[in-house]
Amino acid sequence: MTDAAATLDPVALAEALIACPSVTPAAGLVFDCLEAQLEPLGFAVHRFLAGEKPDGPVENLFAVRRGPEGSRHFAYAGHLDVVPPGEGWTSAPFAPERRGELLYGRGAVDMKGSIAAMVAALAELPAEAGTISLIITGDEEGAATHGTLALIDHMRAAGERPDLCLVGEPTSVHRLGDMVKIGRRGSINVWLTVEGQQGHVAYPHLADNPAPRLVALLAELDALVLDDGTEWFQPSNLEITWIAIDNPATNVIPAKAEARVSIRFNNLHTGEGLAARLAEIAARHGGTARAVISGEAFLTEPGPFSALVSAAIRAETGIEPEISTTGGTSDARFLKDLCPVIEFGLSNATMHKRDEAVAVADLAVLARIYRRIAESALQG
């Protein structure tokens, strides 16, 4: 362990990262800050831009410190981009401020605080412990098109394949360590269109109103029971999220009616299968369905990886974490194609909120938990 590593403070690093504005898609200064912390620890840092407007360019960072030949490879994944802060903060969102036991600033929880804790944890590990890498994107809160997917392509081209990956998303609910995520539901959005024939409302026989057919289509979709859930997943759900008929006139039958539905689905389904099912239902009502799959469901079966994560949490907090698959999507939906992946991080109570804040004490505890996880993961 180097002298620089011995004095690395997760709170100070979190403050430095928060002080770098990085609304998604993030690039530049915030990556400079992280690179400056990693290089003295022996990490080879690779940074690159991916994508074009409107979703890019996105900056990504892959850092690796190699252990002995044939040693295990543990990866940590996260993102430096944050959602826009909005108005009404008590203090400036990108001017980190400690007030009492809390550190305030956009990204304190989601997820610059977690990245700071992981860097501090990895600084404590000797090089002979094994190969360690960080997979850090500037595009998780946005389109997620040119972020982790581009990093995975970069790693594959370089022949990098971790044995295990921990994603530092804020999974804790009431207190640090009370929840670990071993999977996530998939996500698909479907745009529905029913075409008709415009006409005068007094002469309906000369027109074809698409609205009743759209209503019937939505009623059938709303009544669908996709499944009853599984041992680890809640039931899949379909929600109607938008309905539109662009018709300012009161005496005109519209030519087109549109809607959008969103489905969060468990591992009993695939996005492609659900898209085909909705397309078939839409066709029976004279409509079409255009689907965009945001991610597939995945599950890292409970086993040695979840056991070592739970053991590390238990050792530092005394808490037995709940193993869960609840919540929205994360970049773990991409990383699961590389290796087994689990998510664990800070309390999510203030993420994406005004006056986002992390308990200063939690950053130190999280760093110790992360160190234990990395040690155990590298031992195999």
Secondary structure, DSSP 8 states (H G I E B T S, - for coil): --HHHHT--HHHHHHHHHTS--BSS--THHHHHHHHHHGGGT-EEEEEEE--TTT--EEEEEEEE--STT--EEEEEEE--B----S--SS-TTS-EEETTEEESTTTTTTHHHHHHHHHHHHTS-GGG-EEEEEEES-SSS--SSSHHHHHHHHHHTT---SEEEE----BSSSTTSEEESEE-EEEEEEEEEE-B-EETT-GGGSB-SHHHHHHHHHHHHT-------SSS---EEEEEEEE-----SSEE-SEEEEEEEEEE-TT--HHHHHHHHHHHHHHTTEEEEEEEEE--EE--SSHHHHHHHHHHHHHH----EEE--S---THHHHTTTS-EEE--SB-TTTTSTT-EEEHHHHHHHHHHHHHHHHHHHH-
